[in-house]
Every structure is written in C-alpha cells, then in structure tokens.
Amino acid sequence: MMLCPPYVLVVRVGRLWRPTTQTLCVVMTMNDIDGNEVEVGDIVRVLSINEDLLKNCLTDVERPHHEAMINNEYRIDEIVESGMKVSVSIQWEEPDGVGIGGLYMFPNEFRLVKKCSRENT
C-alpha cells in the first residue's frame, strides 16, 4: 500500500474547472552513485559526507554521530530539492534525552543496499 499526500486533482469540464475524486500520487526517484534508482523507503549506505558540513555546520556533540554514519546503512526518509538529494536520519542517546540529526546527500555520497520501496506499493 502506498500512502499519498492529499493532493487535489482539478480537471476541466467544459468551461469550468472541477476537483475530482481521484488520488494523485507523486513518486519521486533519483539515482545513486552507480546509477541505481532509489525511492523513499530504500536502504542506502553512506559513502561520504561533505567536509564543509562536518567542519563548519555541526556542533561538537553532533559531529561524531554524523561521522559514524559513513559506511553504515539508513532508510531514505525523503527525496528533496526537486530530486537532487536524499534525506536520511539518525538519533542517539543523550544524558538528558535523545539527539537527532541526519544528512541530505547527493548521488555520489550514497549507494543502494536494498530496494524496500516496492514492498509498500
């Protein structure tokens, strides 16, 4: 089963535009470093992380958790920036709760490990 955002499809009927009862579902895909098509839900391996992100954008607490993502596998949460990047998430235990983070990755920064998106369609 595929869950779709509540898009409203509008069609022209004569001179009038009317909403329909059809469901419009947009499935965005992109390719990994090897050219394999990936979608939301697929498992990918992080191959590299942008050095500028590691050095300049993360706190000292976040940095080691993000560095540890390299060579590990994560489920694609979202395809963003008009299909240019995938988003993956992490979380870790903190003394006062849970830390969260993630990455937006270009195709050269990840590799498809397992196709899972098709299992839900």
C-alpha positions as CSV (number, residue, x, y, z in Angstrom):
1,M,0.0,0.0,0.0
2,M,1.4,3.4,-0.9
3,L,0.4,6.4,1.2
4,C,0.0,9.6,-0.7
5,P,-0.3,13.2,0.4
6,P,-3.8,14.7,0.0
7,Y,-3.4,16.3,-3.4
8,V,-6.5,17.5,-5.2
9,L,-6.6,16.9,-8.9
10,V,-8.6,19.5,-10.8
11,V,-9.9,18.8,-14.3
12,R,-11.6,20.9,-16.9
13,V,-15.2,20.1,-17.6
14,G,-16.5,22.2,-20.4
15,R,-15.6,25.8,-19.4
16,L,-15.4,25.0,-15.7
17,W,-12.6,23.5,-13.6
18,R,-13.8,21.0,-11.0
19,P,-12.0,18.9,-8.4
20,T,-12.1,15.2,-8.9
21,T,-12.3,12.3,-6.5
22,Q,-9.1,10.8,-8.0
23,T,-6.0,10.5,-5.9
24,L,-2.8,12.0,-7.4
25,C,0.3,10.4,-6.1
26,V,3.7,11.8,-7.0
27,V,6.6,9.3,-6.5
28,M,10.0,11.0,-6.8
29,T,13.0,8.9,-7.7
30,M,16.7,9.6,-8.2
31,N,19.9,7.6,-8.8
32,D,22.7,6.6,-6.5
33,I,26.4,6.6,-7.3
34,D,26.1,3.5,-9.5
35,G,23.0,4.8,-11.4
36,N,20.6,2.6,-9.4
37,E,17.1,4.1,-9.0
38,V,16.2,4.9,-5.4
39,E,13.0,5.9,-3.7
40,V,11.7,6.8,-0.3
41,G,12.0,3.7,1.9
42,D,15.0,2.1,0.2
43,I,18.1,1.3,2.3
44,V,21.3,3.1,1.3
45,R,24.9,3.1,2.5
46,V,26.5,6.4,3.3
47,L,29.8,6.6,1.3
48,S,31.0,10.1,2.3
49,I,29.9,13.3,4.0
50,N,30.7,16.8,2.8
51,E,33.7,18.1,4.7
52,D,32.3,21.6,5.0
53,L,29.2,20.2,6.7
54,L,31.4,18.2,9.2
55,K,33.8,21.1,10.0
56,N,31.5,24.1,9.9
57,C,27.9,23.2,10.3
58,L,27.8,20.6,13.2
59,T,28.3,21.1,16.9
60,D,31.0,19.1,18.7
61,V,28.2,16.9,20.1
62,E,26.7,16.2,16.6
63,R,29.9,15.7,14.7
64,P,31.0,12.3,15.9
65,H,27.5,10.9,15.4
66,H,27.4,12.1,11.8
67,E,30.9,10.9,11.1
68,A,29.9,7.5,12.3
69,M,27.2,7.4,9.6
70,I,29.9,6.7,7.0
71,N,29.8,3.1,5.8
72,N,26.5,2.5,7.6
73,E,23.0,1.8,6.2
74,Y,19.9,4.0,6.5
75,R,16.4,4.2,5.1
76,I,15.7,7.1,2.8
77,D,13.2,9.4,4.5
78,E,12.6,11.8,1.7
79,I,13.8,12.9,-1.7
80,V,14.4,16.7,-1.6
81,E,15.4,19.7,-3.6
82,S,13.5,18.5,-6.7
83,G,15.1,15.1,-6.8
84,M,18.7,16.3,-6.3
85,K,19.3,14.9,-2.8
86,V,18.1,12.1,-0.5
87,S,17.4,12.6,3.2
88,V,18.4,10.1,5.9
89,S,18.0,10.4,9.7
90,I,19.8,9.3,12.9
91,Q,19.2,9.5,16.5
92,W,21.3,8.8,19.6
93,E,21.1,8.7,23.3
94,E,22.0,11.9,25.3
95,P,22.2,12.2,29.1
96,D,19.1,14.4,29.0
97,G,17.2,12.8,26.2
98,V,17.6,11.8,22.5
99,G,19.7,13.6,20.0
100,I,18.5,13.7,16.4
101,G,20.2,14.5,13.1
102,G,20.6,13.5,9.5
103,L,22.0,14.2,6.1
104,Y,20.9,15.5,2.7
105,M,23.1,13.6,0.3
106,F,24.0,13.9,-3.4
107,P,24.1,10.7,-5.5
108,N,27.9,10.4,-5.2
109,E,27.6,10.2,-1.4
110,F,25.4,7.0,-1.1
111,R,24.9,3.6,-2.6
112,L,21.7,1.5,-2.8
113,V,21.9,-1.5,-0.5
114,K,18.3,-2.8,-0.5
115,K,15.2,-1.9,-2.6
116,C,12.4,-1.6,0.0
117,S,10.1,1.0,-1.5
118,R,8.5,-1.5,-3.9
119,E,7.4,-3.7,-1.0
120,N,4.9,-1.0,0.1
121,T,3.2,-0.5,-3.3
